Amino acid sequence: MTEILTPDICVIGGGSGGLTTAAAAAAFGVPVVLVERGLMGGDCLNYGCVPSKALLAAGKHAAAIRAAPLFGVSAGDPTVDFAAVKAHVDGVIGAIAPNDSVERFEGLGVRVIKADAQFIDPNTVNAGGQLIRARRFVVAAGSSPLVPPIDGLAETPHLTNETIFSLTERPDHLLVIGGGPIGMEMAQAHRRLGARVTVVEGETALGNDDPELAAVVLHRLRTEGVVVEEHTKVVGVDGNEGAVRLAVARKNGEKATIAGSHLLVAVGRAVNVEGLGLDAAGIDHDRRGIKVGADLRSSNRRVYAVGDIAGGPQFTHVANYHAGLVIRAILFRLPIKTDHGKLPHVTFTDPELGQVGLTEAEAAARGLTVDVLRWPYEENDRAQTERQTEGLVKLVAGRGGRLLGAGVVGAAAGELTNLFSLAIGQGLKLSDLRDFVSPYPTFAEIGKRVATSYYHPYTRRPLVRRAVGLLSRFG
């Protein structure tokens, strides 16, 4: 006889959004069933955020050894054991995995079913032959690497973010299709670990970021030897293991062939809507994901969607944000409304690139009258001590000094973005950033300096900046 489960909540997907939802519900003693067909922890733990940052960390250590003579330290050229680098990446995943494991969640009181999930009607999910009729469903099925319909690509060996971390030997020449965050992060990591790298981007690399800030990152990558071909379309792919060729068409009409040993496809993500039985459940969806309102509820009022599959920004922290809102709605019947306009994002190249709120271009597109303020890293004492003077902080302020947007490119940009995310989320003004006490010497002082320049425009002049920095040490 088929088992019928009747929990309060059924969560489909064991990635960041699904696990956060299940753990929070279980903490309040609510019966929860979690269905996951693949690895617990989802893309972020196994193929995305965690392994990519671990690989970037390895590359950063190699770069630090090369830069050691700048500090009076001689270490010679780094020797890279790529198999050991992979072991490092696997070790990081292994250290975090227990937090996302079946055993931990069953210990929290969550019923975990390892199977495909499919709606068979608006109120029922079939998971491995078990029927689940929950009061509410939360679909957190995530996304997968998008493989574009380029001639010959399907027949040619290629990597995605789901397979590149399985390499035990360093690529001789890594070709990357796609100049977004994933492509640029992997390009720099592999270049620093000794591979030749060529990135091919059909439009502008890091094109979703402020171009002034993105230019700083691209300059660094090119300086390190990464070849970045922008406005270049890949029209064909062929080759075999260890020898891949890209047929490209450049903006000026020139056609060329680019040869390499390995190919990484990093052109974006496709949401995992196939196989879920969404039509049977009366859930409206398209290739961008499940159609939800600001309350994350689908056309089937029993069903919520969170994370990538909800059709919004595809970041782990967005999935966690969605999960927190949905828990409030389901458990406490509180009204919720997503606000993606204040969500930060960071590209973890070196230098890092962070953004929250409106960019200068977005403010102009809305017809807003704004002040755009900049302060360079080279005017920061901590940056000088670390020899990390490449970068700037850029703030967009509206009427009365209200902070509308912030972009940071430079060392620890992700950490500085936290500060600006809090400020924008709380509706703070530049005067609040001006008046907070920042420990000396820290990179965060740059935020204080740029905010101060709004109230004292003369401090934007280069000759005055150093005096302002000296005065700040004494209050």
Sequence and secondary structure as in RCSB ss.txt:
>XXXX:A:sequence
MTEILTPDICVIGGGSGGLTTAAAAAAFGVPVVLVERGLMGGDCLNYGCVPSKALLAAGKHAAAIRAAPLFGVSA
GDPTVDFAAVKAHVDGVIGAIAPNDSVERFEGLGVRVIKADAQFIDPNTVNAGGQLIRARRFVVAAGSSPLVPPI
DGLAETPHLTNETIFSLTERPDHLLVIGGGPIGMEMAQAHRRLGARVTVVEGETALGNDDPELAAVVLHRLRTEG
VVVEEHTKVVGVDGNEGAVRLAVARKNGEKATIAGSHLLVAVGRAVNVEGLGLDAAGIDHDRRGIKVGADLRSSN
RRVYAVGDIAGGPQFTHVANYHAGLVIRAILFRLPIKTDHGKLPHVTFTDPELGQVGLTEAEAAARGLTVDVLRW
PYEENDRAQTERQTEGLVKLVAGRGGRLLGAGVVGAAAGELTNLFSLAIGQGLKLSDLRDFVSPYPTFAEIGKRV
ATSYYHPYTRRPLVRRAVGLLSRFG
>XXXX:A:secstr
   EE  SEEEE  SHHHHHHHHHHHHTT  EEEE SS TTHHHHHTSHHHHHHHHHHHHHHHHHHHGGGGT   
 S    HHHHHHHHHHHHHHHGGGGSHHHHHHTTEEEE S EEEEETTEEEETTEEE  SEEEE   EEE     
TTTTTS  B TTTGGG  S  SEEEEE  SHHHHHHHHHHHHTT EEEEE SS TTTTS HHHHHHHHHHHHHTT
 EEE SEEEEEEEEETTEEEEEEEETTS EEEEEESEEEE S EEE  TTS TTTTT  EETTEE   TT B SS
TTEEE GGGGTS   HHHHHHHHHHHHHHHHH       GGG  EEE SSSEEEEEE  HHHHHHTT   EEEEE
EGGG HHHHHHT    EEEEEE GGGBEEEEEEEETTHHHHHHHHHHHHHTT BHHHHHHS   SS TTHHHHHH
HHHHH GGGGSHHHHHHHHHHHTT 
